[in-house]
Amino acid sequence: MSSSTPTLYIEGPALWAPTLPGWDIARATLRGEGAPTDPPAKRPAPQVLAPAERRRAPDSVAIALEVAAAAVAAAGRQAADLPCVFASAHGDLAINDYMCATLASEPTLLSPTKFHNSVHNAAVGYWTIGTGCMASSNSVASFDATFAAGLLEAAAQCACDHQAVLLTGFDVQAVGPLASAVRSEGMLAAAMVIAPERSERAVAAFEWSLATGPAQPIALQSEAARALKGNALADALPLYEALARGGEAQLALPLSARLALRLTLRPL
């Protein structure tokens, strides 16, 4: 069974990975018309942060803010006015590994800055401070279905409040003993603005619904996307491939073993 919901619109899709550092490169590469960046790009330096904060921000925050700013700019929106949903399966796993190791060995040496950056809503906190955003903000985690859960949260909020919402997803490399328990490779971040009405900046419309039953895995079409599937945010890749390639697409993104988010995507 499914429940139909209002048509919404995607503005300013943004993607960042070391091999796909920005939507222009990513769109061409995911369409098979370009090549991944070689050598891979270094982590971005998000300009929404003051220099001191930029230096202290971990990789997870840096990539999240990079795509969030790119999406807002491409959508022609004002960050201070946009409610936002930030989604990450694991937060910053390198900092979590540091925290666990330090607490187990020398707890009095724990860095206050590292502790500050270890909380799951660190990225959205940096974003709202850096942009002066006073609108609502949420931080979402749902393991392998994290981007889909974030998309559902943002779409529901947009439909209910009839207001555009920024969606940002990000995950980084698993390190240390945590890497044996959770899987995440490299760095990947994606963002978009979801709007309740069509604007001149909209690139696609989508109808969405919830459906019971498991969603079948979606085969990635490009080698560039398949190279990123080890990241915990990989559930975002089928949607971004569809946006890059244009044309209509039917997607079913898993939310759990018994629930899926179905999308019908139409280019504008």
N, C-alpha and C positions, 0 to 999 in steps of 0.2 A: 504494500500500500504506500501511497505517497500523498503529500500535501502540497498543493501548488502555492506559490508565493509571487510577489510582484516582480516585474522586470526591473533590473537594475543595470547600471552602466559602469564600465571600467575606464578610468582616466589614468594617464601617466604610468603605465607599467614600468617597473625598474628591476634590474637584476644585477647582482655583483658576485663574481667568483674570481679567484686569481686568473683563471683562463678566459673569463668572460667579464671583464671589468667595465660594465656599463651596458645599458640597453641597446645602444646602436650596434655595438660589437656582438652582443648576445643575440639580438634579433637576426642579424645576417648569418651568424654561425648556426643557430638553431634551424634556420631555413635551408642550410646547406650551401649558402652563398658566400661564406667567409670561413675563416680559420680561427681557432682559439689563439689567444695571445701567448707568444713564446719569445722570451721567457715569461713565466707567469708574473702578473702584477703584484707589487707589494701591497700591504694593507692600506686602505684609504685613510685620509686625514680629514674627518668631517668638519666642514667650515662653520657649522652651527655652534660649535663649542669654542670657548675661549682657549688660547694657546696652552695654558697650564692644564686645563681639563682635557684637552686633546691629547696631551702627552700621557696623562694618567689613565685614560680610558683604555680598557682591554680590547682585544680583537673583536669580541662579540658586539660591543657597543659601537666600535668604529664602523663595522660593515652594516649594522642596523641603521645607524644614522645616515650613512652614505646613501643607501637606497631610499630611505624615507624622504630625505631632502630632494633627491632626484625625482621621486614620484610627485611630490607636492609642486615642485617647479614645473614639471611637464604638464601637470593638471591645471596650472595657472591659479592655484589656491593659495591661501594664507595659512601657514602652519599654526599660527596662534589661534585660529578659529576652528580648527579641525579636531573633532574627537578622534581618538586613535586606539587601535588594537595592535599590540606587539605580541608575536607568537614565537616561542622557542621551545623545542623539546627538552633541552637540557641546560639552558643558560650558558654560562662560561665554564666548560669542563676543566680547562687548565687551572682556573682559579679554584674550582672545587677540589681538584687534586691537591693543590698547594695547601688549601685550608685543612684538608684531612691529614696530610702528612705533617703539617706544623702542629696541629692539635695533638697528634699522636706522639710527637717527639719533643718539641720545645714550645709549648702553648704560650709562654710569656713573650715569645718573639713574633706573635701573629701581627701582621701589618694591618693597621686600621684602614688603609686605602684598599688593600685586597679584600678585607671583610666588607667594606662598603660596596665593592664591585661584585661581590658574590651573590647578592640577592637577585631573585629572578626578575624583578622589575627594574633592575639597574638601567637597562637601555632606555626604557620608556621614561624613567626619571631624568636621565641626561637629556632626552629629547624635549621634554616639557620645560625643563630649566633653560636649555639652550635656545629654544624658540619662543619662550614666554607663553606657551600654550596653557590656557586655563580651562579648556574643555575637558570632558571626561576622558579617562584613559584606562585601559585594561591590559593585563599581562596574562597570556594564555599558554598552557602547556598540555599536550595530549599525546606524548610519546610519538609513535610513527605517524599519527594522524594530526600532527600539530598545525600544519598550514591549513588543512581542511577545517579544523576546529576554529582557527582564527578567522577564516573566511566566513564560516557560518555565523560566528559572533558579530563580525563587522556587517555582514549582509542583514542580519536580523535587526541590528541597531539602526542601520541606514533605513530599512523599510519601516520600522516602528516610529522613528523620530523624524523621518523624511528630511534627513540631513546627511551630507557627504561624510564619509568616514575614511581615515587613513588606515590601511592594513600593512603591517610590516612583519616579515618572518625572517629568522636568522638562526644559524647554528654553526658551531666551530668544531675543531678537532678534539676527539677524546684522547686523553693522555693518561699515563700511569695506570694503577690498578683499575681505575674506572673504565678504561678501554676494554677490559675483559668482561665487563658487565653491560655496557652500553656501546652501541656502534655509532660513530660519526667521524667522517673523514673530511679533511680540508675545511674550507670556509665557503659558506653559501648564504646569500641574503636576497630577499625579494620583497617588493612593495608595490602597492597600487592604491589609488583612491577609488572608492566605490561610491557612486552618486545615485540619488533617487530619480533624477531626470537627465535627459540627454543634453549635453552641452557641445560646443564646438571642439572641445578637447577630448571628448569621448572616443575611444578606439573600438569598443565592442559593447554589445548588450548581452545580458545573460538572464535566462530564466533558471530558477533554482527550486529544488524541492528535496525533501527528506524521503528516503526509501528504506524499508526494512530489508534485511538480508545483507550478506557480505558483498562488497564491491570486488570485482575481478581486477587483478593488477593491470595497469595500463602500460603497454609497451612503448618505450621511448623511441622516437623516430631518428634522432641524430646521435652521432658518436659523441658530440660535445656534451649532450645531456646525460648520456649513459656514463660518461666519465665522472659525473657528479652524483650518481645515484647512491654512493656510500655515505653521503651527508644525511644527517637526521632530518633535514628539511626537504628531502627529495620528493615528498608528496606534492610539492609545488610545481615540479618540473613539467608534468603533462599539460597543465594550464598555460604555462609560459611558452611551451612549444606551440600550443594551439594559437596563442596570441601572435607569436612570431610568424607562423605560417599562414595566418589568415584563413578565410573560409569558415563554414559552419562546423561545429564540433559538438559531440555528445561525450561528456565525461562523467564518470562516477567515482568520486573520491571517497576512500574509506574513512569513516568516523569511528567505527568499532567493528567487532566481529559480526554485529547484528544491525548495523546502521550505515548508510551511505549518503553522501551529499551529491545529488545529481545536478549537472549543469548543462544547459543548452546554450552554446556560445555562438553569437552572430556578429561578424565584423561590421563596422560602420564606415 
